[in-house]
Amino acid sequence: MTPNRSERALAFMLAGVVGVSILCMIIMIVAWLTIKEIPGTGVWPVITVLPEIGFPIGIVLLLTLLAVNWTRKARANRNETR
């Protein structure tokens, strides 16, 4: 069974959102270790807030991907038994 286009799109969206969130967390850790205080201007507010938004979106995308995958497999199994 090969994944269809919607499953592939969900998987890439999930990887992108979680990957960017992890990258922002690494940037924050490095910034806290080097500059000790993160400024409240520029790109820093976006970097600090993005993991708080990205990880819940990633969880929703993961659950959606699982639901789509399970539905496809259930339909395939139902068609095999007929």
PyMOL Python script that loads the backbone (N, CA, C, O; Angstrom):
from pymol import cmd

cmd.read_pdbstr("""\
ATOM      1  N   MET A   1       0.848  -1.178   0.000  1.00  0.00           N
ATOM      2  CA  MET A   1       0.000   0.000   0.000  1.00  0.00           C
ATOM      3  C   MET A   1       0.896   1.245   0.000  1.00  0.00           C
ATOM      4  O   MET A   1       1.767   1.402   0.856  1.00  0.00           O
ATOM      5  N   THR A   2       0.668   2.093  -0.948  1.00  0.00           N
ATOM      6  CA  THR A   2       1.450   3.322  -1.027  1.00  0.00           C
ATOM      7  C   THR A   2       0.628   4.485  -0.480  1.00  0.00           C
ATOM      8  O   THR A   2      -0.589   4.528  -0.658  1.00  0.00           O
ATOM      9  N   PRO A   3       1.285   5.414   0.177  1.00  0.00           N
ATOM     10  CA  PRO A   3       0.542   6.565   0.705  1.00  0.00           C
ATOM     11  C   PRO A   3       0.047   7.450  -0.430  1.00  0.00           C
ATOM     12  O   PRO A   3       0.735   7.640  -1.433  1.00  0.00           O
ATOM     13  N   ASN A   4      -1.155   7.987  -0.257  1.00  0.00           N
ATOM     14  CA  ASN A   4      -1.693   8.861  -1.285  1.00  0.00           C
ATOM     15  C   ASN A   4      -1.192  10.288  -1.080  1.00  0.00           C
ATOM     16  O   ASN A   4      -0.415  10.558  -0.165  1.00  0.00           O
ATOM     17  N   ARG A   5      -1.637  11.180  -1.927  1.00  0.00           N
ATOM     18  CA  ARG A   5      -1.134  12.545  -1.921  1.00  0.00           C
ATOM     19  C   ARG A   5      -1.457  13.274  -0.629  1.00  0.00           C
ATOM     20  O   ARG A   5      -0.625  14.034  -0.134  1.00  0.00           O
ATOM     21  N   SER A   6      -2.643  13.064  -0.068  1.00  0.00           N
ATOM     22  CA  SER A   6      -3.005  13.769   1.170  1.00  0.00           C
ATOM     23  C   SER A   6      -2.156  13.289   2.348  1.00  0.00           C
ATOM     24  O   SER A   6      -1.764  14.095   3.192  1.00  0.00           O
ATOM     25  N   GLU A   7      -1.870  11.997   2.414  1.00  0.00           N
ATOM     26  CA  GLU A   7      -1.012  11.491   3.488  1.00  0.00           C
ATOM     27  C   GLU A   7       0.406  12.039   3.355  1.00  0.00           C
ATOM     28  O   GLU A   7       1.037  12.396   4.349  1.00  0.00           O
ATOM     29  N   ARG A   8       0.895  12.101   2.139  1.00  0.00           N
ATOM     30  CA  ARG A   8       2.237  12.636   1.926  1.00  0.00           C
ATOM     31  C   ARG A   8       2.291  14.115   2.295  1.00  0.00           C
ATOM     32  O   ARG A   8       3.257  14.565   2.911  1.00  0.00           O
ATOM     33  N   ALA A   9       1.265  14.872   1.925  1.00  0.00           N
ATOM     34  CA  ALA A   9       1.226  16.300   2.259  1.00  0.00           C
ATOM     35  C   ALA A   9       1.151  16.497   3.772  1.00  0.00           C
ATOM     36  O   ALA A   9       1.836  17.363   4.315  1.00  0.00           O
ATOM     37  N   LEU A  10       0.326  15.702   4.456  1.00  0.00           N
ATOM     38  CA  LEU A  10       0.244  15.799   5.914  1.00  0.00           C
ATOM     39  C   LEU A  10       1.582  15.450   6.568  1.00  0.00           C
ATOM     40  O   LEU A  10       1.986  16.089   7.540  1.00  0.00           O
ATOM     41  N   ALA A  11       2.260  14.450   6.042  1.00  0.00           N
ATOM     42  CA  ALA A  11       3.545  14.053   6.619  1.00  0.00           C
ATOM     43  C   ALA A  11       4.588  15.152   6.448  1.00  0.00           C
ATOM     44  O   ALA A  11       5.355  15.424   7.371  1.00  0.00           O
ATOM     45  N   PHE A  12       4.626  15.786   5.280  1.00  0.00           N
ATOM     46  CA  PHE A  12       5.590  16.863   5.068  1.00  0.00           C
ATOM     47  C   PHE A  12       5.242  18.091   5.904  1.00  0.00           C
ATOM     48  O   PHE A  12       6.140  18.763   6.412  1.00  0.00           O
ATOM     49  N   MET A  13       3.951  18.395   6.055  1.00  0.00           N
ATOM     50  CA  MET A  13       3.554  19.519   6.906  1.00  0.00           C
ATOM     51  C   MET A  13       3.942  19.247   8.351  1.00  0.00           C
ATOM     52  O   MET A  13       4.444  20.133   9.043  1.00  0.00           O
ATOM     53  N   LEU A  14       3.710  18.023   8.803  1.00  0.00           N
ATOM     54  CA  LEU A  14       4.075  17.645  10.165  1.00  0.00           C
ATOM     55  C   LEU A  14       5.582  17.783  10.372  1.00  0.00           C
ATOM     56  O   LEU A  14       6.025  18.346  11.373  1.00  0.00           O
ATOM     57  N   ALA A  15       6.360  17.274   9.436  1.00  0.00           N
ATOM     58  CA  ALA A  15       7.815  17.359   9.560  1.00  0.00           C
ATOM     59  C   ALA A  15       8.289  18.814   9.531  1.00  0.00           C
ATOM     60  O   ALA A  15       9.205  19.182  10.267  1.00  0.00           O
ATOM     61  N   GLY A  16       7.680  19.626   8.701  1.00  0.00           N
ATOM     62  CA  GLY A  16       8.070  21.024   8.611  1.00  0.00           C
ATOM     63  C   GLY A  16       7.757  21.809   9.869  1.00  0.00           C
ATOM     64  O   GLY A  16       8.600  22.558  10.364  1.00  0.00           O
ATOM     65  N   VAL A  17       6.548  21.642  10.389  1.00  0.00           N
ATOM     66  CA  VAL A  17       6.135  22.388  11.582  1.00  0.00           C
ATOM     67  C   VAL A  17       6.963  21.972  12.797  1.00  0.00           C
ATOM     68  O   VAL A  17       7.451  22.823  13.541  1.00  0.00           O
ATOM     69  N   VAL A  18       7.119  20.673  12.995  1.00  0.00           N
ATOM     70  CA  VAL A  18       7.894  20.197  14.141  1.00  0.00           C
ATOM     71  C   VAL A  18       9.375  20.528  13.965  1.00  0.00           C
ATOM     72  O   VAL A  18      10.048  20.871  14.936  1.00  0.00           O
ATOM     73  N   GLY A  19       9.883  20.429  12.750  1.00  0.00           N
ATOM     74  CA  GLY A  19      11.284  20.760  12.500  1.00  0.00           C
ATOM     75  C   GLY A  19      11.594  22.224  12.776  1.00  0.00           C
ATOM     76  O   GLY A  19      12.616  22.536  13.386  1.00  0.00           O
ATOM     77  N   VAL A  20      10.725  23.120  12.334  1.00  0.00           N
ATOM     78  CA  VAL A  20      10.936  24.549  12.591  1.00  0.00           C
ATOM     79  C   VAL A  20      10.817  24.842  14.085  1.00  0.00           C
ATOM     80  O   VAL A  20      11.568  25.663  14.612  1.00  0.00           O
ATOM     81  N   SER A  21       9.903  24.194  14.763  1.00  0.00           N
ATOM     82  CA  SER A  21       9.758  24.406  16.205  1.00  0.00           C
ATOM     83  C   SER A  21      10.996  23.939  16.966  1.00  0.00           C
ATOM     84  O   SER A  21      11.452  24.617  17.887  1.00  0.00           O
ATOM     85  N   ILE A  22      11.537  22.792  16.587  1.00  0.00           N
ATOM     86  CA  ILE A  22      12.754  22.296  17.230  1.00  0.00           C
ATOM     87  C   ILE A  22      13.927  23.220  16.924  1.00  0.00           C
ATOM     88  O   ILE A  22      14.745  23.496  17.802  1.00  0.00           O
ATOM     89  N   LEU A  23      14.015  23.699  15.684  1.00  0.00           N
ATOM     90  CA  LEU A  23      15.074  24.635  15.320  1.00  0.00           C
ATOM     91  C   LEU A  23      14.980  25.920  16.147  1.00  0.00           C
ATOM     92  O   LEU A  23      16.000  26.444  16.596  1.00  0.00           O
ATOM     93  N   CYS A  24      13.770  26.426  16.348  1.00  0.00           N
ATOM     94  CA  CYS A  24      13.597  27.630  17.172  1.00  0.00           C
ATOM     95  C   CYS A  24      13.992  27.375  18.626  1.00  0.00           C
ATOM     96  O   CYS A  24      14.567  28.248  19.277  1.00  0.00           O
ATOM     97  N   MET A  25      13.684  26.179  19.137  1.00  0.00           N
ATOM     98  CA  MET A  25      14.094  25.869  20.505  1.00  0.00           C
ATOM     99  C   MET A  25      15.611  25.810  20.625  1.00  0.00           C
ATOM    100  O   MET A  25      16.168  26.276  21.619  1.00  0.00           O
ATOM    101  N   ILE A  26      16.282  25.249  19.639  1.00  0.00           N
ATOM    102  CA  ILE A  26      17.744  25.201  19.655  1.00  0.00           C
ATOM    103  C   ILE A  26      18.318  26.610  19.580  1.00  0.00           C
ATOM    104  O   ILE A  26      19.283  26.923  20.276  1.00  0.00           O
ATOM    105  N   ILE A  27      17.738  27.455  18.747  1.00  0.00           N
ATOM    106  CA  ILE A  27      18.187  28.848  18.654  1.00  0.00           C
ATOM    107  C   ILE A  27      18.005  29.561  19.982  1.00  0.00           C
ATOM    108  O   ILE A  27      18.878  30.326  20.393  1.00  0.00           O
ATOM    109  N   MET A  28      16.884  29.326  20.663  1.00  0.00           N
ATOM    110  CA  MET A  28      16.657  29.960  21.961  1.00  0.00           C
ATOM    111  C   MET A  28      17.679  29.483  22.999  1.00  0.00           C
ATOM    112  O   MET A  28      18.188  30.290  23.777  1.00  0.00           O
ATOM    113  N   ILE A  29      17.978  28.195  23.016  1.00  0.00           N
ATOM    114  CA  ILE A  29      18.946  27.666  23.979  1.00  0.00           C
ATOM    115  C   ILE A  29      20.323  28.264  23.729  1.00  0.00           C
ATOM    116  O   ILE A  29      21.006  28.673  24.668  1.00  0.00           O
ATOM    117  N   VAL A  30      20.731  28.316  22.464  1.00  0.00           N
ATOM    118  CA  VAL A  30      22.027  28.895  22.142  1.00  0.00           C
ATOM    119  C   VAL A  30      22.044  30.377  22.499  1.00  0.00           C
ATOM    120  O   VAL A  30      23.052  30.873  23.004  1.00  0.00           O
ATOM    121  N   ALA A  31      20.959  31.087  22.251  1.00  0.00           N
ATOM    122  CA  ALA A  31      20.904  32.516  22.574  1.00  0.00           C
ATOM    123  C   ALA A  31      20.978  32.735  24.081  1.00  0.00           C
ATOM    124  O   ALA A  31      21.676  33.637  24.545  1.00  0.00           O
ATOM    125  N   TRP A  32      20.257  31.912  24.847  1.00  0.00           N
ATOM    126  CA  TRP A  32      20.302  32.070  26.311  1.00  0.00           C
ATOM    127  C   TRP A  32      21.691  31.769  26.862  1.00  0.00           C
ATOM    128  O   TRP A  32      22.111  32.372  27.849  1.00  0.00           O
ATOM    129  N   LEU A  33      22.398  30.850  26.236  1.00  0.00           N
ATOM    130  CA  LEU A  33      23.747  30.526  26.703  1.00  0.00           C
ATOM    131  C   LEU A  33      24.777  31.575  26.297  1.00  0.00           C
ATOM    132  O   LEU A  33      25.800  31.729  26.965  1.00  0.00           O
ATOM    133  N   THR A  34      24.518  32.290  25.218  1.00  0.00           N
ATOM    134  CA  THR A  34      25.518  33.241  24.733  1.00  0.00           C
ATOM    135  C   THR A  34      25.220  34.680  25.125  1.00  0.00           C
ATOM    136  O   THR A  34      26.118  35.385  25.584  1.00  0.00           O
ATOM    137  N   ILE A  35      23.979  35.135  24.958  1.00  0.00           N
ATOM    138  CA  ILE A  35      23.713  36.551  25.230  1.00  0.00           C
ATOM    139  C   ILE A  35      22.993  36.767  26.553  1.00  0.00           C
ATOM    140  O   ILE A  35      22.783  37.913  26.953  1.00  0.00           O
ATOM    141  N   LYS A  36      22.618  35.721  27.226  1.00  0.00           N
ATOM    142  CA  LYS A  36      22.022  35.730  28.571  1.00  0.00           C
ATOM    143  C   LYS A  36      20.651  36.392  28.658  1.00  0.00           C
ATOM    144  O   LYS A  36      19.879  36.068  29.562  1.00  0.00           O
ATOM    145  N   GLU A  37      20.327  37.297  27.760  1.00  0.00           N
ATOM    146  CA  GLU A  37      19.014  37.944  27.804  1.00  0.00           C
ATOM    147  C   GLU A  37      18.537  38.137  26.369  1.00  0.00           C
ATOM    148  O   GLU A  37      19.205  38.779  25.559  1.00  0.00           O
ATOM    149  N   ILE A  38      17.387  37.578  26.072  1.00  0.00           N
ATOM    150  CA  ILE A  38      16.866  37.673  24.718  1.00  0.00           C
ATOM    151  C   ILE A  38      16.123  38.999  24.579  1.00  0.00           C
ATOM    152  O   ILE A  38      15.233  39.296  25.376  1.00  0.00           O
ATOM    153  N   PRO A  39      16.482  39.803  23.567  1.00  0.00           N
ATOM    154  CA  PRO A  39      15.799  41.087  23.388  1.00  0.00           C
ATOM    155  C   PRO A  39      14.356  40.894  22.940  1.00  0.00           C
ATOM    156  O   PRO A  39      14.009  39.866  22.359  1.00  0.00           O
ATOM    157  N   GLY A  40      13.533  41.875  23.210  1.00  0.00           N
ATOM    158  CA  GLY A  40      12.116  41.797  22.850  1.00  0.00           C
ATOM    159  C   GLY A  40      11.799  42.436  21.521  1.00  0.00           C
ATOM    160  O   GLY A  40      10.633  42.698  21.224  1.00  0.00           O
ATOM    161  N   THR A  41      12.808  42.693  20.717  1.00  0.00           N
ATOM    162  CA  THR A  41      12.581  43.314  19.420  1.00  0.00           C
ATOM    163  C   THR A  41      13.136  42.431  18.320  1.00  0.00           C
ATOM    164  O   THR A  41      13.866  41.473  18.573  1.00  0.00           O
ATOM    165  N   GLY A  42      12.776  42.774  17.097  1.00  0.00           N
ATOM    166  CA  GLY A  42      13.284  42.034  15.944  1.00  0.00           C
ATOM    167  C   GLY A  42      12.579  40.705  15.761  1.00  0.00           C
ATOM    168  O   GLY A  42      11.357  40.613  15.885  1.00  0.00           O
ATOM    169  N   VAL A  43      13.353  39.683  15.466  1.00  0.00           N
ATOM    170  CA  VAL A  43      12.805  38.363  15.187  1.00  0.00           C
ATOM    171  C   VAL A  43      12.651  37.518  16.457  1.00  0.00           C
ATOM    172  O   VAL A  43      12.042  36.450  16.409  1.00  0.00           O
ATOM    173  N   TRP A  44      13.182  37.967  17.569  1.00  0.00           N
ATOM    174  CA  TRP A  44      13.178  37.171  18.801  1.00  0.00           C
ATOM    175  C   TRP A  44      11.789  36.849  19.337  1.00  0.00           C
ATOM    176  O   TRP A  44      11.586  35.725  19.798  1.00  0.00           O
ATOM    177  N   PRO A  45      10.825  37.758  19.308  1.00  0.00           N
ATOM    178  CA  PRO A  45       9.485  37.357  19.775  1.00  0.00           C
ATOM    179  C   PRO A  45       8.885  36.214  18.953  1.00  0.00           C
ATOM    180  O   PRO A  45       8.206  35.346  19.502  1.00  0.00           O
ATOM    181  N   VAL A  46       9.130  36.211  17.655  1.00  0.00           N
ATOM    182  CA  VAL A  46       8.620  35.126  16.809  1.00  0.00           C
ATOM    183  C   VAL A  46       9.302  33.815  17.162  1.00  0.00           C
ATOM    184  O   VAL A  46       8.647  32.777  17.247  1.00  0.00           O
ATOM    185  N   ILE A  47      10.617  33.855  17.370  1.00  0.00           N
ATOM    186  CA  ILE A  47      11.367  32.642  17.694  1.00  0.00           C
ATOM    187  C   ILE A  47      10.934  32.079  19.041  1.00  0.00           C
ATOM    188  O   ILE A  47      10.899  30.861  19.212  1.00  0.00           O
ATOM    189  N   THR A  48      10.605  32.937  19.999  1.00  0.00           N
ATOM    190  CA  THR A  48      10.223  32.434  21.317  1.00  0.00           C
ATOM    191  C   THR A  48       8.795  31.894  21.342  1.00  0.00           C
ATOM    192  O   THR A  48       8.489  31.003  22.135  1.00  0.00           O
ATOM    193  N   VAL A  49       7.919  32.420  20.487  1.00  0.00           N
ATOM    194  CA  VAL A  49       6.517  31.992  20.513  1.00  0.00           C
ATOM    195  C   VAL A  49       6.254  30.816  19.574  1.00  0.00           C
ATOM    196  O   VAL A  49       5.327  30.040  19.805  1.00  0.00           O
ATOM    197  N   LEU A  50       7.050  30.676  18.530  1.00  0.00           N
ATOM    198  CA  LEU A  50       6.787  29.654  17.523  1.00  0.00           C
ATOM    199  C   LEU A  50       6.705  28.228  18.073  1.00  0.00           C
ATOM    200  O   LEU A  50       5.808  27.498  17.650  1.00  0.00           O
ATOM    201  N   PRO A  51       7.575  27.778  18.985  1.00  0.00           N
ATOM    202  CA  PRO A  51       7.401  26.410  19.521  1.00  0.00           C
ATOM    203  C   PRO A  51       6.105  26.229  20.305  1.00  0.00           C
ATOM    204  O   PRO A  51       5.548  25.132  20.321  1.00  0.00           O
ATOM    205  N   GLU A  52       5.624  27.268  20.944  1.00  0.00           N
ATOM    206  CA  GLU A  52       4.372  27.162  21.695  1.00  0.00           C
ATOM    207  C   GLU A  52       3.179  26.972  20.773  1.00  0.00           C
ATOM    208  O   GLU A  52       2.161  26.411  21.180  1.00  0.00           O
ATOM    209  N   ILE A  53       3.294  27.430  19.547  1.00  0.00           N
ATOM    210  CA  ILE A  53       2.224  27.262  18.571  1.00  0.00           C
ATOM    211  C   ILE A  53       2.480  26.032  17.702  1.00  0.00           C
ATOM    212  O   ILE A  53       1.548  25.309  17.350  1.00  0.00           O
ATOM    213  N   GLY A  54       3.745  25.800  17.360  1.00  0.00           N
ATOM    214  CA  GLY A  54       4.094  24.737  16.421  1.00  0.00           C
ATOM    215  C   GLY A  54       3.886  23.333  16.945  1.00  0.00           C
ATOM    216  O   GLY A  54       3.413  22.466  16.210  1.00  0.00           O
ATOM    217  N   PHE A  55       4.230  23.089  18.203  1.00  0.00           N
ATOM    218  CA  PHE A  55       4.081  21.730  18.734  1.00  0.00           C
ATOM    219  C   PHE A  55       2.612  21.295  18.853  1.00  0.00           C
ATOM    220  O   PHE A  55       2.305  20.155  18.505  1.00  0.00           O
ATOM    221  N   PRO A  56       1.692  22.147  19.327  1.00  0.00           N
ATOM    222  CA  PRO A  56       0.287  21.721  19.306  1.00  0.00           C
ATOM    223  C   PRO A  56      -0.258  21.500  17.889  1.00  0.00           C
ATOM    224  O   PRO A  56      -1.048  20.583  17.664  1.00  0.00           O
ATOM    225  N   ILE A  57       0.163  22.340  16.938  1.00  0.00           N
ATOM    226  CA  ILE A  57      -0.245  22.118  15.551  1.00  0.00           C
ATOM    227  C   ILE A  57       0.330  20.799  15.048  1.00  0.00           C
ATOM    228  O   ILE A  57      -0.338  20.073  14.312  1.00  0.00           O
ATOM    229  N   GLY A  58       1.563  20.484  15.439  1.00  0.00           N
ATOM    230  CA  GLY A  58       2.179  19.210  15.052  1.00  0.00           C
ATOM    231  C   GLY A  58       1.423  18.012  15.609  1.00  0.00           C
ATOM    232  O   GLY A  58       1.283  16.993  14.932  1.00  0.00           O
ATOM    233  N   ILE A  59       0.939  18.130  16.830  1.00  0.00           N
ATOM    234  CA  ILE A  59       0.161  17.037  17.428  1.00  0.00           C
ATOM    235  C   ILE A  59      -1.145  16.841  16.670  1.00  0.00           C
ATOM    236  O   ILE A  59      -1.549  15.709  16.408  1.00  0.00           O
ATOM    237  N   VAL A  60      -1.810  17.948  16.315  1.00  0.00           N
ATOM    238  CA  VAL A  60      -3.056  17.850  15.549  1.00  0.00           C
ATOM    239  C   VAL A  60      -2.792  17.237  14.177  1.00  0.00           C
ATOM    240  O   VAL A  60      -3.568  16.402  13.713  1.00  0.00           O
ATOM    241  N   LEU A  61      -1.705  17.643  13.528  1.00  0.00           N
ATOM    242  CA  LEU A  61      -1.355  17.055  12.234  1.00  0.00           C
ATOM    243  C   LEU A  61      -1.033  15.570  12.366  1.00  0.00           C
ATOM    244  O   LEU A  61      -1.398  14.781  11.494  1.00  0.00           O
ATOM    245  N   LEU A  62      -0.358  15.182  13.438  1.00  0.00           N
ATOM    246  CA  LEU A  62      -0.040  13.771  13.659  1.00  0.00           C
ATOM    247  C   LEU A  62      -1.315  12.953  13.841  1.00  0.00           C
ATOM    248  O   LEU A  62      -1.457  11.881  13.254  1.00  0.00           O
ATOM    249  N   LEU A  63      -2.232  13.454  14.645  1.00  0.00           N
ATOM    250  CA  LEU A  63      -3.493  12.736  14.847  1.00  0.00           C
ATOM    251  C   LEU A  63      -4.304  12.653  13.556  1.00  0.00           C
ATOM    252  O   LEU A  63      -4.940  11.634  13.286  1.00  0.00           O
ATOM    253  N   THR A  64      -4.282  13.712  12.765  1.00  0.00           N
ATOM    254  CA  THR A  64      -4.976  13.701  11.485  1.00  0.00           C
ATOM    255  C   THR A  64      -4.346  12.690  10.536  1.00  0.00           C
ATOM    256  O   THR A  64      -5.051  11.947   9.854  1.00  0.00           O
ATOM    257  N   LEU A  65      -3.023  12.663  10.495  1.00  0.00           N
ATOM    258  CA  LEU A  65      -2.323  11.701   9.639  1.00  0.00           C
ATOM    259  C   LEU A  65      -2.636  10.269  10.063  1.00  0.00           C
ATOM    260  O   LEU A  65      -2.861   9.404   9.217  1.00  0.00           O
ATOM    261  N   LEU A  66      -2.650  10.022  11.357  1.00  0.00           N
ATOM    262  CA  LEU A  66      -3.001   8.679  11.834  1.00  0.00           C
ATOM    263  C   LEU A  66      -4.428   8.299  11.460  1.00  0.00           C
ATOM    264  O   LEU A  66      -4.685   7.167  11.049  1.00  0.00           O
ATOM    265  N   ALA A  67      -5.352   9.237  11.602  1.00  0.00           N
ATOM    266  CA  ALA A  67      -6.752   8.956  11.260  1.00  0.00           C
ATOM    267  C   ALA A  67      -6.907   8.664   9.769  1.00  0.00           C
ATOM    268  O   ALA A  67      -7.627   7.740   9.393  1.00  0.00           O
ATOM    269  N   VAL A  68      -6.246   9.436   8.925  1.00  0.00           N
ATOM    270  CA  VAL A  68      -6.330   9.205   7.480  1.00  0.00           C
ATOM    271  C   VAL A  68      -5.710   7.858   7.122  1.00  0.00           C
ATOM    272  O   VAL A  68      -6.251   7.121   6.298  1.00  0.00           O
ATOM    273  N   ASN A  69      -4.578   7.540   7.741  1.00  0.00           N
ATOM    274  CA  ASN A  69      -3.899   6.279   7.465  1.00  0.00           C
ATOM    275  C   ASN A  69      -4.744   5.089   7.917  1.00  0.00           C
ATOM    276  O   ASN A  69      -4.886   4.114   7.179  1.00  0.00           O
ATOM    277  N   TRP A  70      -5.298   5.161   9.112  1.00  0.00           N
ATOM    278  CA  TRP A  70      -6.133   4.061   9.618  1.00  0.00           C
ATOM    279  C   TRP A  70      -7.389   3.894   8.771  1.00  0.00           C
ATOM    280  O   TRP A  70      -7.822   2.768   8.527  1.00  0.00           O
ATOM    281  N   THR A  71      -7.971   4.981   8.326  1.00  0.00           N
ATOM    282  CA  THR A  71      -9.167   4.898   7.493  1.00  0.00           C
ATOM    283  C   THR A  71      -8.843   4.230   6.163  1.00  0.00           C
ATOM    284  O   THR A  71      -9.604   3.384   5.695  1.00  0.00           O
ATOM    285  N   ARG A  72      -7.726   4.601   5.553  1.00  0.00           N
ATOM    286  CA  ARG A  72      -7.333   3.998   4.281  1.00  0.00           C
ATOM    287  C   ARG A  72      -7.070   2.512   4.437  1.00  0.00           C
ATOM    288  O   ARG A  72      -7.484   1.712   3.598  1.00  0.00           O
ATOM    289  N   LYS A  73      -6.378   2.138   5.516  1.00  0.00           N
ATOM    290  CA  LYS A  73      -6.093   0.716   5.733  1.00  0.00           C
ATOM    291  C   LYS A  73      -7.361  -0.072   6.040  1.00  0.00           C
ATOM    292  O   LYS A  73      -7.490  -1.221   5.619  1.00  0.00           O
ATOM    293  N   ALA A  74      -8.292   0.527   6.762  1.00  0.00           N
ATOM    294  CA  ALA A  74      -9.549  -0.163   7.058  1.00  0.00           C
ATOM    295  C   ALA A  74     -10.349  -0.383   5.780  1.00  0.00           C
ATOM    296  O   ALA A  74     -10.939  -1.447   5.590  1.00  0.00           O
ATOM    297  N   ARG A  75     -10.371   0.611   4.908  1.00  0.00           N
ATOM    298  CA  ARG A  75     -11.082   0.445   3.633  1.00  0.00           C
ATOM    299  C   ARG A  75     -10.416  -0.619   2.773  1.00  0.00           C
ATOM    300  O   ARG A  75     -11.104  -1.406   2.123  1.00  0.00           O
ATOM    301  N   ALA A  76      -9.088  -0.655   2.760  1.00  0.00           N
ATOM    302  CA  ALA A  76      -8.375  -1.654   1.971  1.00  0.00           C
ATOM    303  C   ALA A  76      -8.631  -3.057   2.515  1.00  0.00           C
ATOM    304  O   ALA A  76      -8.813  -3.997   1.741  1.00  0.00           O
ATOM    305  N   ASN A  77      -8.645  -3.205   3.837  1.00  0.00           N
ATOM    306  CA  ASN A  77      -8.926  -4.518   4.418  1.00  0.00           C
ATOM    307  C   ASN A  77     -10.363  -4.943   4.166  1.00  0.00           C
ATOM    308  O   ASN A  77     -10.633  -6.121   3.932  1.00  0.00           O
ATOM    309  N   ARG A  78     -11.275  -4.000   4.212  1.00  0.00           N
ATOM    310  CA  ARG A  78     -12.688  -4.307   3.963  1.00  0.00           C
ATOM    311  C   ARG A  78     -12.867  -4.756   2.519  1.00  0.00           C
ATOM    312  O   ARG A  78     -13.651  -5.669   2.259  1.00  0.00           O
ATOM    313  N   ASN A  79     -12.162  -4.138   1.571  1.00  0.00           N
ATOM    314  CA  ASN A  79     -12.269  -4.525   0.167  1.00  0.00           C
ATOM    315  C   ASN A  79     -11.607  -5.858  -0.107  1.00  0.00           C
ATOM    316  O   ASN A  79     -12.029  -6.572  -1.016  1.00  0.00           O
ATOM    317  N   GLU A  80     -10.568  -6.220   0.658  1.00  0.00           N
ATOM    318  CA  GLU A  80      -9.904  -7.513   0.466  1.00  0.00           C
ATOM    319  C   GLU A  80     -10.776  -8.667   0.924  1.00  0.00           C
ATOM    320  O   GLU A  80     -10.720  -9.748   0.339  1.00  0.00           O
ATOM    321  N   THR A  81     -11.568  -8.464   1.939  1.00  0.00           N
ATOM    322  CA  THR A  81     -12.376  -9.554   2.488  1.00  0.00           C
ATOM    323  C   THR A  81     -13.618  -9.822   1.640  1.00  0.00           C
ATOM    324  O   THR A  81     -14.248 -10.869   1.786  1.00  0.00           O
ATOM    325  N   ARG A  82     -13.965  -8.919   0.786  1.00  0.00           N
ATOM    326  CA  ARG A  82     -15.180  -9.121  -0.051  1.00  0.00           C
ATOM    327  C   ARG A  82     -14.917  -9.996  -1.218  1.00  0.00           C
ATOM    328  O   ARG A  82     -15.823 -10.259  -2.008  1.00  0.00           O
TER     329      ARG A  82
END
""", "prot")
cmd.dss("prot")
cmd.show_as("cartoon", "prot")
cmd.util.cbc("prot")
cmd.orient("prot")
